[in-house]
Each structure stands twice: as structure tokens, then as C-alpha cells.
């Protein structure tokens, strides 16, 4: 039993009986353990990649949430994308974000960086999502994705976490909308999210949300009072299944509202947390 297989059991992704049946099925079909799990219906392809994402702390993105940039897709030939199972998502300054089946493919990353003169930020994306995006842009093509060759390291990657001051815990419904020309979602509506904490210096908030946003992207945050504040993403980390934690820092001129909000609500928050 490999370390990743053990973690599938320990974290209750599958049962012991399912593990044994999947091992038998993989041997019978001469396919990978993960392919057998999917075939038997114990987990979906998305579940498998969510598991890999959580274990490596590399975000898993749903490509269908974004409008892909035709200029970025023309950086490489169609066959190169299909052979390597990746797709360029967006470019922020000199950072080129790629949705990849295997974001630990250093050889591919180095080649893309060299040919585009960019710094590649690799993200997980399932093969079916990548191929669907390529089909939508280049037209459909028959292709068989073999997950047996997928090798993922279980080491966790570290990401910066913005914390200039202590946080006040909250549970506040908010709505998020990107206002940055470098990224465009399929929907133009606000995205529901939850503000989970606010820094005591009123400069930043933590937001739980189901969609990934890269660092340095500007977002508009709408509070229940309908007050809207613009901020910048300073980090986006993988949290529980299907969700991310956004660290959003506000600009000096936009701190007044949060300072007032904290002053009015601080006592209530402290009581709810059992601190008073």
C-alpha cells in the first residue's frame, strides 16, 4: 500500500472493502488503482484530483468557470496541449497560470517558461476538463486519457499567508466579483462567499469561497449592508473539499468601512467566540 493509498483510507475517501475490490479490479484490467476506483464508481475523476490537490496543496481549478484567452491558447499548437494535457488559463503580470493534469511535470513547465518568457504557476485540472476546453476552442477530437501514468508527489507545497495582525473570527455572508481585466469568469454575477475573519487593523479579511482566484487579482466585495469595497488577493489556499480560503487586503483609502464595522460588531463577535 502506497502512502497516498493509505491516506485515501485514513481520510475516508473509500472504505477498506472498496480498497480491496479496487486493487483486484486494477490487476484484472491492468490499469492503475485510481482508474479502477473510478470505473467501480467509488469516486469520480473530480474526486481523485481533489484528493491530489489537498495532499499537495496545489489548487484544483474548474476550467469551465473561466473564459479562456484566445491569445494565450495560440501560444502552442493544439497537439502540444493534447499530448501534455494542459491549457493556459490567464496571465497576471509575468505569471502564466496553467491548468494541468500533472502540475509536477517540471520538464513541461520549464519548456513553457522558456518559450513564453514567463513564470509558470501550475494548477491541477482534470483531464476531461482540459480536453473539453481544448475541444471547445480547437474543435472536438477523439482522445483517450490514461491515468495510469499519473505520478503525484505527496509532499505539500507552502504558500504565503498574509497576517499583519490578529484576526477577529466572523461568519458573514458576502458576495465577490473580479474587477481585474486579467481574469474573466463565465458569469458576470456576484459569487456567494463567506467572510470568516477580519484583521484587527481593518486591512484584510479571510473569505471562504468555492472558486480559485490567483494572487494580485482585484476583487469587489459586497457586504450585507450593500457596501462595496475593492481589495486585492494576497493568497488563495486549498481548504476543505471544493473550497478555498482567500486572503484579501484592502487599500488605505478603503479601510474606513471595516474599521467602523469592527467597532460596531467586535463585542458581538467576541461573545460568540466565548472570549467575553
C-alpha positions as CSV (number, residue, x, y, z in Angstrom):
1,X,0.0,0.0,0.0
2,X,1.5,3.4,-1.0
3,X,1.3,6.5,1.2
4,X,-1.4,8.1,-1.0
5,X,-3.5,4.9,-1.0
6,X,-3.2,4.8,2.8
7,X,-4.3,8.4,3.1
8,X,-7.4,7.6,0.9
9,X,-8.4,5.1,3.6
10,X,-7.4,7.2,6.6
11,X,-9.4,10.2,5.3
12,X,-12.4,8.0,4.5
13,X,-12.4,8.7,0.7
14,X,-13.0,4.9,0.3
15,X,-13.7,2.0,2.6
16,X,-11.4,-0.9,3.3
17,X,-13.6,-3.2,1.3
18,X,-13.7,-0.8,-1.6
19,X,-9.9,-0.6,-1.4
20,X,-9.5,-4.4,-1.8
21,X,-12.0,-4.5,-4.7
22,X,-10.3,-1.7,-6.5
23,X,-6.9,-3.4,-6.1
24,X,-8.4,-6.6,-7.6
25,X,-10.1,-4.6,-10.5
26,X,-6.8,-2.8,-11.3
27,X,-4.9,-6.0,-11.5
28,X,-7.6,-7.6,-13.7
29,X,-7.8,-4.7,-16.0
30,X,-4.1,-3.9,-15.9
31,X,-4.9,-0.3,-15.1
32,X,-4.0,2.0,-12.2
33,X,-5.6,1.8,-8.8
34,X,-7.2,5.2,-9.4
35,X,-8.6,4.2,-12.7
36,X,-10.2,1.2,-11.1
37,X,-11.7,3.3,-8.3
38,X,-13.4,5.5,-10.9
39,X,-14.6,2.5,-13.0
40,X,-16.1,0.9,-10.0
41,X,-17.9,4.2,-9.2
42,X,-16.4,4.6,-5.7
43,X,-15.0,8.1,-6.7
44,X,-15.3,10.4,-9.7
45,X,-12.4,11.8,-11.7
46,X,-13.0,15.1,-10.0
47,X,-12.8,13.4,-6.5
48,X,-9.4,11.9,-7.4
49,X,-8.0,15.2,-8.5
50,X,-9.5,16.9,-5.4
51,X,-7.7,14.4,-3.3
52,X,-4.4,15.0,-5.1
53,X,-4.9,18.8,-4.7
54,X,-5.5,18.6,-1.0
55,X,-2.4,16.4,-0.5
56,X,-0.1,18.6,-2.5
57,X,-1.7,21.9,-1.7
58,X,-1.8,22.7,-5.3
59,X,-5.2,24.3,-6.2
60,X,-7.6,22.4,-8.4
61,X,-9.4,24.7,-10.8
62,X,-12.6,24.2,-12.7
63,X,-11.7,25.4,-16.2
64,X,-15.4,25.9,-17.1
65,X,-15.6,28.7,-14.6
66,X,-13.3,30.9,-16.8
67,X,-13.4,32.4,-20.3
68,X,-10.1,31.3,-21.9
69,X,-8.0,33.9,-23.6
70,X,-7.6,33.0,-27.4
71,X,-4.2,34.8,-27.5
72,X,-2.9,32.5,-24.7
73,X,-4.3,29.4,-26.4
74,X,-2.4,30.3,-29.6
75,X,0.9,30.1,-27.8
76,X,1.3,26.4,-28.7
77,X,-0.1,24.0,-31.3
78,X,-3.3,22.1,-30.4
79,X,-1.4,18.7,-30.4
80,X,1.1,20.0,-27.8
81,X,-1.8,20.8,-25.4
82,X,-3.4,17.4,-26.0
83,X,-0.2,15.5,-25.7
84,X,0.7,17.2,-22.4
85,X,-2.8,17.7,-21.1
86,X,-2.6,21.3,-20.1
87,X,-4.2,24.6,-21.0
88,X,-3.2,28.3,-20.3
89,X,-5.8,30.0,-18.1
90,X,-4.7,33.6,-17.6
91,X,-1.6,35.7,-17.3
92,X,-1.1,38.1,-14.4
93,X,1.9,40.3,-14.9
94,X,4.6,37.8,-15.9
95,X,2.9,34.9,-14.2
96,X,1.3,32.4,-16.6
97,X,-1.3,30.2,-14.9
98,X,-1.7,26.7,-16.4
99,X,-4.4,24.1,-15.7
100,X,-2.5,20.8,-15.8
101,X,-3.2,17.1,-15.3
102,X,0.2,16.8,-13.7
103,X,1.4,20.2,-12.2
104,X,4.6,18.5,-11.0
105,X,5.8,17.9,-14.6
106,X,8.9,20.1,-14.3
107,X,10.1,19.3,-17.8
108,X,6.9,20.7,-19.4
109,X,6.9,23.7,-17.0
110,X,10.5,24.6,-17.9
111,X,9.7,24.4,-21.6
112,X,6.7,26.6,-21.4
113,X,8.6,29.2,-19.3
114,X,11.4,29.2,-21.8
115,X,9.2,29.6,-24.8
116,X,6.9,32.2,-23.3
117,X,9.5,34.0,-21.2
118,X,7.0,33.8,-18.3
119,X,6.9,32.3,-14.8
120,X,4.5,29.3,-14.8
121,X,2.1,28.9,-11.9
122,X,0.9,25.2,-12.2
123,X,-2.6,24.3,-11.1
124,X,-4.5,21.0,-11.0
125,X,-7.2,20.4,-13.6
126,X,-8.8,17.1,-14.5
127,X,-8.1,15.6,-18.0
128,X,-11.7,15.7,-19.0
129,X,-12.0,19.4,-18.2
130,X,-8.8,20.2,-20.1
131,X,-9.9,18.2,-23.2
132,X,-13.3,19.8,-23.1
133,X,-11.8,23.2,-23.1
134,X,-9.5,22.3,-26.0
135,X,-12.4,20.8,-27.9
136,X,-14.4,24.0,-27.4
137,X,-11.6,26.1,-28.8
138,X,-9.9,23.9,-31.4
139,X,-12.9,21.6,-32.2
140,X,-13.5,18.1,-30.9
141,X,-11.0,15.2,-31.3
142,X,-11.1,11.6,-30.1
143,X,-8.6,11.1,-27.3
144,X,-8.1,8.5,-24.6
145,X,-6.8,9.7,-21.3
146,X,-4.7,7.1,-19.4
147,X,-4.5,7.9,-15.7
148,X,-2.0,5.0,-15.1
149,X,0.9,7.3,-15.9
150,X,-0.1,9.9,-13.4
151,X,2.5,10.1,-10.6
152,X,1.9,12.6,-7.9
153,X,4.3,13.5,-5.1
154,X,2.7,13.6,-1.6
155,X,4.8,16.5,-0.4
156,X,3.0,19.6,0.4
157,X,3.8,23.0,-1.1
158,X,4.0,26.1,1.1
159,X,2.1,29.2,0.1
160,X,2.4,32.7,1.7
161,X,-0.2,33.6,4.2
162,X,-1.0,37.3,4.8
163,X,-1.4,38.1,8.5
164,X,-0.2,41.5,9.5
165,X,-2.4,41.5,12.7
166,X,-4.6,39.2,14.8
167,X,-7.9,38.2,13.3
168,X,-11.5,38.6,14.6
169,X,-13.5,35.5,13.7
170,X,-16.8,36.1,12.0
171,X,-19.4,34.2,9.9
172,X,-20.6,36.8,7.5
173,X,-22.2,36.2,4.1
174,X,-20.6,38.3,1.4
175,X,-20.5,38.4,-2.4
176,X,-17.4,38.5,-4.6
177,X,-16.8,39.8,-8.2
178,X,-13.5,40.1,-10.0
179,X,-12.8,43.6,-11.4
180,X,-9.5,42.8,-13.0
181,X,-9.0,42.8,-16.8
182,X,-6.6,39.9,-16.5
183,X,-9.3,37.4,-15.4
184,X,-12.8,36.9,-16.6
185,X,-15.4,34.5,-15.3
186,X,-18.2,32.9,-17.3
187,X,-20.7,34.5,-15.0
188,X,-20.9,38.3,-14.6
189,X,-22.9,38.0,-11.4
190,X,-21.5,38.2,-7.9
191,X,-20.3,34.9,-6.4
192,X,-21.6,33.9,-2.9
193,X,-18.9,33.5,-0.3
194,X,-18.4,33.7,3.5
195,X,-16.1,36.2,5.4
196,X,-14.6,34.0,8.1
197,X,-12.3,36.6,9.7
198,X,-11.3,40.3,9.7
199,X,-7.9,41.6,10.8
200,X,-8.0,43.8,13.8
201,X,-6.1,46.6,11.9
202,X,-9.0,46.5,9.4
203,X,-6.7,46.0,6.5
204,X,-7.7,42.5,5.4
205,X,-10.3,39.7,5.5
206,X,-10.3,36.0,5.1
207,X,-13.0,34.6,2.7
208,X,-14.2,31.1,2.2
209,X,-15.2,30.6,-1.5
210,X,-15.7,27.7,-4.0
211,X,-13.7,29.2,-6.8
212,X,-9.9,29.8,-7.1
213,X,-8.5,33.3,-7.6
214,X,-4.8,34.0,-8.1
215,X,-2.7,36.5,-6.2
216,X,-2.7,40.2,-7.2
217,X,-6.2,39.9,-8.7
218,X,-8.5,42.8,-7.7
219,X,-12.0,41.9,-6.4
220,X,-15.1,43.7,-5.4
221,X,-16.5,42.6,-2.0
222,X,-20.2,43.3,-1.3
223,X,-21.2,43.2,2.4
224,X,-24.8,42.6,3.7
225,X,-25.2,46.3,4.1
226,X,-24.7,46.6,0.3
227,X,-21.4,48.4,1.0
228,X,-18.8,47.5,-1.7
229,X,-15.1,47.5,-1.1
230,X,-12.3,46.8,-3.6
231,X,-9.4,44.7,-2.5
232,X,-6.5,42.6,-3.8
233,X,-6.0,38.8,-3.4
234,X,-2.7,38.1,-1.5
235,X,-3.2,34.4,-1.2
236,X,-5.5,31.5,-2.1
237,X,-5.1,28.2,-0.2
238,X,-6.8,24.9,-0.6
239,X,-9.2,24.2,2.3
240,X,-11.9,21.5,2.7
241,X,-13.2,19.7,-0.3
242,X,-14.3,22.2,-3.0
243,X,-13.4,25.4,-1.2
244,X,-10.6,27.9,-0.9
245,X,-9.5,30.5,1.7
246,X,-8.9,33.9,0.1
247,X,-6.7,36.4,1.9
248,X,-7.9,39.8,0.6
249,X,-6.0,43.0,1.5
250,X,-7.7,46.4,1.2
251,X,-6.2,49.7,0.1
252,X,-5.6,52.5,2.6
253,X,-8.4,54.7,1.3
254,X,-10.9,51.8,1.7
255,X,-10.2,50.9,5.3
256,X,-12.7,53.2,7.0
257,X,-15.7,51.0,6.5
258,X,-14.1,47.9,8.0
259,X,-12.8,49.9,11.0
260,X,-16.3,51.1,11.6
261,X,-17.7,47.6,11.0
262,X,-15.3,46.1,13.5
263,X,-16.0,48.8,16.1
264,X,-19.8,48.1,15.9
265,X,-19.5,44.3,15.8
266,X,-16.4,43.4,17.8
267,X,-18.3,42.9,21.1
268,X,-20.8,40.6,19.4
269,X,-18.0,38.5,17.7
270,X,-16.1,38.2,21.0
271,X,-19.2,37.0,22.8
272,X,-20.0,34.4,20.1
273,X,-16.4,33.1,20.4
274,X,-16.7,32.8,24.2
275,X,-14.0,35.4,24.7
276,X,-16.2,37.6,27.0
